[in-house]
Amino acid sequence: MLSHTDLHPGIQFIFEGQPWEVVEASMMKTAQRRPVIQSKIRNLIDGRVQEKNFQQGDVFDEADLEKREIKYLYTTKEQYFFCNPKNPSERFSFTEAQIGTQAKFLRPNELVVGIVFEEKIITFKLPIKVTLKVKETAPGLKGDRAQAGTKEATLESGAVIQVPLFVEEGDVIEVNTDSGEYVKRV
């Protein structure tokens, strides 16, 4: 059992019969009142995010989630198709709303970790850092270096992120999938 003070970012719990993950949480205490946890939580089944306040005395069951390796296949009409790597005929899909922002870092035939709840794969997690090839970017100009400059780059997955001026087309870079930011050139 989890109490309201156990709700920290990354904690997965059962709320209203469905698995949720804490995205943000902060304690708020006003004069002569009990502490309240202000949180932003994400439903792991349908991907919706909502803000919720939890009071003292609120208790939750920990989400019993299993992890299983799955393989990303392709995207069509905002549907992302995956399969079991050991049995490619076992296919399933997620909508863009279910997946969220991590969808833009997926490459075909990439293995990711699927999250299983009650014997059904409900979502997946990408590694925190992935390596992707820069498909298209403008050249960095010498005069642009008065301060630490950045420019837009399109990656092989289709994501557009800000990169330093020295990154060129064809470079392989490491990207943080949580923040969507450039980490380093590989």
Backbone as CSV, one residue per row, in Angstrom:
resi,resn,N_x,N_y,N_z,CA_x,CA_y,CA_z,C_x,C_y,C_z
1,MET,0.829,-1.189,0.000,0.000,0.000,0.000,0.874,1.254,0.000
2,LEU,0.457,2.223,-0.767,1.159,3.496,-0.846,0.296,4.580,-0.212
3,SER,0.928,5.468,0.529,0.186,6.605,1.073,0.401,7.799,0.137
4,HIS,-0.250,8.905,0.435,-0.121,10.072,-0.438,1.308,10.628,-0.442
5,THR,2.078,10.413,0.623,3.454,10.928,0.660,4.427,10.062,-0.142
6,ASP,4.010,8.855,-0.540,4.868,7.978,-1.349,4.803,8.311,-2.835
7,LEU,3.951,9.241,-3.231,3.778,9.572,-4.645,4.885,10.512,-5.103
8,HIS,5.870,9.943,-5.808,6.992,10.677,-6.369,7.020,10.403,-7.871
9,PRO,7.661,11.265,-8.658,7.732,11.005,-10.099,8.273,9.610,-10.402
10,GLY,7.579,8.890,-11.295,7.981,7.547,-11.690,7.239,6.445,-10.957
11,ILE,6.560,6.755,-9.853,5.819,5.742,-9.093,4.557,5.369,-9.867
12,GLN,4.290,4.072,-9.960,3.105,3.573,-10.653,2.155,2.980,-9.622
13,PHE,0.885,3.386,-9.693,-0.093,2.957,-8.699,-1.462,2.770,-9.346
14,ILE,-2.359,2.118,-8.619,-3.721,1.889,-9.103,-4.611,2.988,-8.540
15,PHE,-5.308,3.698,-9.417,-6.231,4.756,-9.028,-7.474,4.602,-9.890
16,GLU,-8.622,4.511,-9.266,-9.896,4.314,-9.965,-9.853,3.068,-10.848
17,GLY,-9.173,2.028,-10.389,-9.144,0.750,-11.090,-8.216,0.666,-12.278
18,GLN,-7.419,1.710,-12.529,-6.513,1.707,-13.666,-5.111,2.081,-13.202
19,PRO,-4.086,1.633,-13.958,-2.709,1.986,-13.580,-2.370,3.410,-14.014
20,TRP,-1.758,4.147,-13.099,-1.333,5.519,-13.353,0.140,5.654,-12.967
21,GLU,0.806,6.634,-13.581,2.195,6.933,-13.239,2.284,8.398,-12.842
22,VAL,3.018,8.679,-11.774,3.201,10.055,-11.318,4.220,10.733,-12.227
23,VAL,3.820,11.849,-12.841,4.714,12.627,-13.699,5.396,13.714,-12.876
24,GLU,4.614,14.436,-12.086,5.142,15.477,-11.205,4.423,15.379,-9.876
25,ALA,5.098,15.713,-8.791,4.466,15.730,-7.470,5.185,16.725,-6.583
26,SER,4.404,17.525,-5.876,4.990,18.455,-4.917,4.058,18.601,-3.726
27,MET,4.665,18.763,-2.546,3.875,18.890,-1.329,3.545,20.359,-1.105
28,MET,2.293,20.600,-0.764,1.855,21.957,-0.483,1.256,21.970,0.916
29,LYS,1.730,22.863,1.726,1.192,22.968,3.085,0.875,24.425,3.354
30,THR,-0.385,24.691,3.649,-0.775,26.048,3.998,-0.963,26.124,5.504
31,ALA,-1.048,27.307,6.034,-1.135,27.502,7.474,-2.297,26.722,8.078
32,GLN,-2.024,25.974,9.115,-2.988,25.217,9.902,-3.822,24.239,9.071
33,ARG,-3.247,23.721,8.031,-3.928,22.702,7.234,-3.028,21.498,7.082
34,ARG,-3.642,20.398,6.737,-2.866,19.178,6.482,-2.133,19.305,5.151
35,PRO,-1.003,18.629,5.030,-0.276,18.705,3.756,-1.060,18.024,2.631
36,VAL,-0.974,18.622,1.451,-1.642,18.113,0.261,-0.570,17.864,-0.791
37,ILE,-0.665,16.735,-1.484,0.262,16.447,-2.577,-0.405,16.886,-3.881
38,GLN,0.175,17.904,-4.521,-0.304,18.332,-5.829,0.472,17.524,-6.855
39,SER,-0.241,16.821,-7.723,0.469,15.951,-8.665,-0.120,16.038,-10.059
40,LYS,0.707,15.636,-10.995,0.280,15.454,-12.378,0.498,13.979,-12.650
41,ILE,-0.578,13.260,-13.006,-0.483,11.817,-13.207,-0.906,11.459,-14.628
42,ARG,-0.308,10.378,-15.145,-0.597,9.923,-16.517,-1.172,8.525,-16.471
43,ASN,-2.319,8.351,-17.146,-2.946,7.043,-17.249,-2.112,6.189,-18.199
44,LEU,-1.688,5.016,-17.757,-0.824,4.171,-18.584,-1.591,3.452,-19.687
45,ILE,-2.924,3.386,-19.605,-3.696,2.691,-20.631,-4.034,3.616,-21.803
46,ASP,-4.601,4.797,-21.514,-5.009,5.668,-22.614,-4.127,6.903,-22.805
47,GLY,-3.150,7.116,-21.917,-2.185,8.186,-22.103,-2.617,9.560,-21.627
48,ARG,-3.846,9.719,-21.142,-4.285,11.053,-20.723,-3.576,11.470,-19.443
49,VAL,-3.339,12.770,-19.338,-2.652,13.337,-18.182,-3.638,14.235,-17.453
50,GLN,-3.661,14.128,-16.124,-4.525,15.013,-15.357,-3.834,15.453,-14.078
51,GLU,-4.268,16.603,-13.583,-3.740,17.110,-12.324,-4.676,16.666,-11.216
52,LYS,-4.099,16.208,-10.113,-4.901,15.666,-9.018,-4.231,16.021,-7.697
53,ASN,-5.039,16.383,-6.703,-4.540,16.636,-5.354,-4.897,15.454,-4.474
54,PHE,-3.933,14.982,-3.687,-4.161,13.863,-2.777,-4.001,14.341,-1.341
55,GLN,-4.950,13.954,-0.501,-5.003,14.385,0.890,-4.376,13.328,1.796
56,GLN,-4.148,13.723,3.037,-3.688,12.787,4.048,-4.772,11.718,4.226
57,GLY,-4.369,10.460,4.298,-5.323,9.361,4.447,-5.623,8.650,3.140
58,ASP,-5.276,9.240,1.996,-5.455,8.557,0.713,-4.426,7.434,0.615
59,VAL,-4.888,6.230,0.295,-3.978,5.093,0.123,-4.248,4.440,-1.225
60,PHE,-3.207,3.864,-1.795,-3.284,3.271,-3.128,-2.565,1.937,-3.142
61,ASP,-2.989,1.069,-4.050,-2.269,-0.174,-4.282,-1.168,0.110,-5.291
62,GLU,-0.039,-0.553,-5.099,1.036,-0.436,-6.071,0.614,-1.177,-7.337
63,ALA,0.901,-0.619,-8.488,0.533,-1.257,-9.751,1.431,-2.473,-9.977
64,ASP,0.812,-3.620,-10.213,1.553,-4.854,-10.473,1.780,-4.949,-11.977
65,LEU,2.864,-4.340,-12.434,3.167,-4.274,-13.858,4.336,-5.191,-14.183
66,GLU,4.219,-5.852,-15.299,5.253,-6.762,-15.773,5.904,-6.122,-16.994
67,LYS,7.162,-6.428,-17.243,7.862,-5.884,-18.407,8.163,-7.011,-19.380
68,ARG,7.976,-6.718,-20.663,8.200,-7.696,-21.715,8.780,-6.977,-22.933
69,GLU,9.721,-7.617,-23.607,10.334,-7.010,-24.781,9.367,-7.078,-25.965
70,ILE,9.206,-5.935,-26.675,8.371,-5.893,-27.872,9.155,-5.190,-28.985
71,LYS,8.701,-5.366,-30.212,9.411,-4.825,-31.367,8.507,-3.855,-32.119
72,TYR,9.020,-2.645,-32.364,8.278,-1.639,-33.135,8.402,-1.974,-34.618
73,LEU,7.275,-1.966,-35.325,7.278,-2.304,-36.746,7.162,-1.073,-37.649
74,TYR,6.007,-0.385,-37.592,5.787,0.753,-38.477,4.641,1.617,-37.958
75,THR,4.450,2.765,-38.610,3.379,3.701,-38.268,2.524,3.938,-39.494
76,THR,1.205,3.994,-39.295,0.294,4.360,-40.363,-0.944,5.007,-39.754
77,LYS,-1.330,6.154,-40.273,-2.520,6.884,-39.822,-2.583,7.033,-38.305
78,GLU,-1.488,7.530,-37.721,-1.373,7.772,-36.287,-1.552,6.514,-35.430
79,GLN,-1.345,5.347,-36.003,-1.334,4.071,-35.275,0.092,3.530,-35.334
80,TYR,0.610,3.127,-34.186,1.960,2.587,-34.083,1.849,1.089,-33.849
81,PHE,2.391,0.297,-34.774,2.242,-1.153,-34.720,3.492,-1.824,-34.147
82,PHE,3.247,-2.794,-33.261,4.290,-3.535,-32.588,3.991,-5.021,-32.711
83,CYS,4.998,-5.860,-32.387,4.790,-7.304,-32.371,5.650,-7.939,-31.291
84,ASN,5.364,-9.197,-31.021,6.187,-10.001,-30.127,7.405,-10.419,-30.943
85,PRO,8.634,-10.137,-30.498,9.805,-10.464,-31.321,9.969,-11.963,-31.577
86,LYS,9.457,-12.803,-30.684,9.567,-14.249,-30.877,8.469,-14.796,-31.781
87,ASN,7.357,-14.057,-31.894,6.235,-14.482,-32.726,5.687,-13.255,-33.459
88,PRO,6.241,-12.914,-34.634,5.845,-11.694,-35.345,4.362,-11.643,-35.750
89,SER,3.662,-12.771,-35.723,2.242,-12.734,-36.074,1.383,-12.186,-34.931
90,GLU,1.934,-12.104,-33.723,1.240,-11.497,-32.572,1.434,-9.993,-32.650
91,ARG,0.500,-9.294,-33.291,0.640,-7.851,-33.484,-0.396,-7.082,-32.681
92,PHE,-0.034,-5.857,-32.327,-0.937,-4.969,-31.615,-0.500,-3.547,-31.914
93,SER,-1.362,-2.588,-31.599,-1.025,-1.196,-31.919,-1.415,-0.266,-30.787
94,PHE,-0.821,0.922,-30.822,-1.123,2.007,-29.899,-1.430,3.248,-30.716
95,THR,-2.241,4.137,-30.161,-2.490,5.415,-30.818,-1.409,6.402,-30.379
96,GLU,-1.326,7.505,-31.091,-0.338,8.527,-30.750,-0.614,9.113,-29.363
97,ALA,-1.884,9.218,-28.976,-2.240,9.746,-27.647,-1.760,8.808,-26.540
98,GLN,-1.833,7.505,-26.758,-1.382,6.544,-25.756,0.125,6.610,-25.554
99,ILE,0.853,6.785,-26.629,2.314,6.738,-26.578,2.904,8.037,-26.041
100,GLY,2.379,9.162,-26.459,2.903,10.449,-26.002,4.099,10.901,-26.822
101,THR,4.981,11.661,-26.203,6.098,12.285,-26.923,7.200,11.313,-27.304
102,GLN,7.260,10.145,-26.664,8.337,9.214,-26.984,8.188,8.608,-28.387
103,ALA,7.026,8.770,-29.004,6.790,8.215,-30.338,7.769,8.755,-31.373
104,LYS,8.183,10.005,-31.213,9.042,10.608,-32.238,10.468,10.066,-32.239
105,PHE,10.828,9.224,-31.266,12.176,8.658,-31.220,12.204,7.177,-31.607
106,LEU,11.103,6.652,-32.134,11.041,5.240,-32.531,11.612,5.035,-33.927
107,ARG,12.376,3.953,-34.093,12.889,3.539,-35.400,12.302,2.177,-35.729
108,PRO,11.984,1.894,-36.979,11.471,0.565,-37.334,12.417,-0.549,-36.893
109,ASN,11.829,-1.654,-36.437,12.525,-2.852,-35.960,13.313,-2.633,-34.674
110,GLU,12.985,-1.581,-33.929,13.653,-1.307,-32.658,12.964,-2.086,-31.537
111,LEU,13.757,-2.664,-30.646,13.215,-3.386,-29.493,13.045,-2.411,-28.330
112,VAL,11.852,-2.432,-27.719,11.553,-1.577,-26.566,10.935,-2.445,-25.472
113,VAL,10.766,-1.876,-24.284,10.196,-2.609,-23.159,8.705,-2.322,-23.080
114,GLY,7.880,-3.364,-23.250,6.436,-3.230,-23.133,6.000,-3.398,-21.690
115,ILE,5.004,-2.630,-21.273,4.465,-2.698,-19.917,3.162,-3.498,-19.968
116,VAL,3.100,-4.576,-19.169,1.952,-5.480,-19.178,1.140,-5.289,-17.899
117,PHE,-0.178,-5.081,-18.060,-1.104,-4.957,-16.934,-2.271,-5.901,-17.199
118,GLU,-2.505,-6.808,-16.281,-3.572,-7.815,-16.401,-3.484,-8.566,-17.735
119,GLU,-2.279,-9.068,-18.028,-1.996,-9.896,-19.214,-2.192,-9.165,-20.544
120,LYS,-2.217,-7.832,-20.541,-2.354,-7.068,-21.777,-1.277,-5.991,-21.805
121,ILE,-0.620,-5.837,-22.956,0.407,-4.801,-23.097,-0.312,-3.463,-23.248
122,ILE,-0.066,-2.554,-22.295,-0.794,-1.287,-22.286,0.028,-0.103,-22.792
123,THR,1.340,-0.181,-22.678,2.202,0.893,-23.159,3.634,0.367,-23.248
124,PHE,4.582,1.225,-23.541,5.985,0.817,-23.603,6.866,1.946,-23.115
125,LYS,8.112,1.606,-22.840,9.101,2.589,-22.409,10.327,2.488,-23.303
126,LEU,10.760,3.613,-23.797,12.024,3.682,-24.526,13.148,3.808,-23.506
127,PRO,14.366,3.442,-23.884,15.496,3.733,-22.985,15.600,5.247,-22.787
128,ILE,16.207,5.679,-21.705,16.308,7.113,-21.428,17.135,7.816,-22.504
129,LYS,18.172,7.135,-23.001,18.993,7.731,-24.055,19.027,6.793,-25.255
130,VAL,18.813,7.364,-26.439,18.884,6.588,-27.682,19.838,7.288,-28.639
131,THR,20.438,6.504,-29.537,21.314,7.080,-30.553,20.570,7.106,-31.878
132,LEU,20.599,8.256,-32.525,19.918,8.446,-33.801,20.834,9.202,-34.754
133,LYS,20.644,8.966,-36.041,21.448,9.618,-37.062,20.767,10.920,-37.496
134,VAL,21.558,11.966,-37.703,21.036,13.245,-38.175,20.802,13.129,-39.675
135,LYS,19.544,13.304,-40.067,19.173,13.164,-41.471,19.324,14.487,-42.221
136,GLU,18.978,15.586,-41.547,18.999,16.873,-42.229,19.240,17.989,-41.217
137,THR,20.143,18.896,-41.550,20.388,20.073,-40.712,21.096,21.130,-41.542
138,ALA,20.942,22.383,-41.152,21.607,23.486,-41.842,23.067,23.518,-41.410
139,PRO,23.958,24.021,-42.247,25.366,24.119,-41.829,25.525,25.180,-40.748
140,GLY,26.461,24.939,-39.829,26.765,25.930,-38.780,27.674,26.994,-39.356
141,LEU,27.306,28.251,-39.198,28.100,29.345,-39.755,29.055,29.891,-38.705
142,LYS,30.241,30.326,-39.128,31.259,30.813,-38.206,30.762,31.997,-37.381
143,GLY,30.004,32.876,-37.963,29.537,34.064,-37.253,28.474,33.774,-36.211
144,ASP,27.940,32.581,-36.195,26.866,32.244,-35.265,27.381,31.856,-33.886
145,ARG,28.679,31.936,-33.631,29.222,31.384,-32.392,29.482,32.444,-31.303
146,ALA,28.817,33.565,-31.346,29.011,34.586,-30.322,28.588,34.058,-28.957
147,GLN,27.549,33.266,-28.942,27.161,32.544,-27.725,26.902,31.101,-28.135
148,ALA,26.666,30.277,-27.162,26.448,28.856,-27.456,25.201,28.732,-28.334
149,GLY,25.399,28.572,-29.607,24.289,28.542,-30.551,23.769,27.140,-30.801
150,THR,22.521,27.078,-31.236,21.918,25.803,-31.620,21.192,25.989,-32.941
151,LYS,20.879,24.877,-33.549,20.121,24.884,-34.800,19.215,23.663,-34.799
152,GLU,18.231,23.656,-35.682,17.316,22.519,-35.786,17.956,21.405,-36.598
153,ALA,17.650,20.165,-36.177,18.115,19.002,-36.926,16.980,17.990,-36.990
154,THR,16.790,17.384,-38.159,15.806,16.327,-38.325,16.536,14.997,-38.197
155,LEU,16.037,14.133,-37.332,16.680,12.844,-37.089,16.060,11.765,-37.966
156,GLU,16.699,10.596,-38.017,16.222,9.497,-38.856,14.825,9.028,-38.460
157,SER,14.411,9.261,-37.214,13.086,8.859,-36.759,12.020,9.888,-37.135
158,GLY,12.440,11.051,-37.635,11.503,12.107,-37.997,11.414,13.207,-36.951
159,ALA,12.016,13.005,-35.787,11.982,14.008,-34.724,12.833,15.211,-35.115
160,VAL,12.390,16.397,-34.705,13.142,17.626,-34.936,13.549,18.162,-33.567
161,ILE,14.865,18.273,-33.350,15.372,18.762,-32.058,16.423,19.834,-32.298
162,GLN,16.782,20.541,-31.230,17.840,21.546,-31.279,19.184,20.866,-30.992
163,VAL,20.177,21.144,-31.827,21.518,20.573,-31.651,22.546,21.702,-31.729
164,PRO,23.763,21.482,-31.196,24.820,22.508,-31.321,25.205,22.731,-32.779
165,LEU,25.832,23.859,-33.048,26.169,24.244,-34.418,27.157,23.295,-35.092
166,PHE,27.996,22.589,-34.326,29.006,21.716,-34.925,28.443,20.400,-35.457
167,VAL,27.203,20.052,-35.135,26.602,18.798,-35.601,26.251,18.944,-37.083
168,GLU,26.628,17.922,-37.861,26.393,17.948,-39.301,25.538,16.771,-39.733
169,GLU,25.048,16.818,-40.976,24.276,15.709,-41.535,25.125,14.444,-41.521
170,GLY,24.510,13.321,-41.158,25.215,12.056,-41.118,25.820,11.735,-39.763
171,ASP,25.928,12.725,-38.871,26.448,12.464,-37.523,25.459,11.601,-36.747
172,VAL,25.971,10.781,-35.848,25.140,9.996,-34.946,25.194,10.681,-33.583
173,ILE,24.015,10.998,-33.050,23.964,11.715,-31.770,23.144,10.927,-30.758
174,GLU,23.358,11.263,-29.498,22.600,10.656,-28.407,21.548,11.671,-27.947
175,VAL,20.301,11.185,-27.767,19.186,12.059,-27.405,18.532,11.530,-26.134
176,ASN,18.188,12.430,-25.215,17.448,12.068,-24.012,15.970,11.990,-24.395
177,THR,15.344,10.809,-24.253,13.957,10.634,-24.682,12.956,11.265,-23.724
178,ASP,13.339,11.501,-22.478,12.424,12.150,-21.530,12.274,13.631,-21.835
179,SER,13.403,14.311,-22.061,13.358,15.759,-22.299,13.363,16.101,-23.792
180,GLY,13.766,15.164,-24.651,13.839,15.428,-26.082,15.019,16.314,-26.446
181,GLU,16.071,16.304,-25.631,17.218,17.175,-25.852,18.452,16.401,-26.307
182,TYR,19.301,17.100,-27.033,20.590,16.589,-27.466,21.462,16.318,-26.240
183,VAL,22.191,15.179,-26.226,23.097,14.880,-25.132,24.548,14.990,-25.594
184,LYS,24.892,14.221,-26.637,26.264,14.274,-27.141,26.332,13.652,-28.523
185,ARG,27.464,13.927,-29.193,27.732,13.303,-30.490,28.449,11.997,-30.218
186,VAL,28.011,10.925,-30.890,28.597,9.603,-30.647,29.697,9.337,-31.648
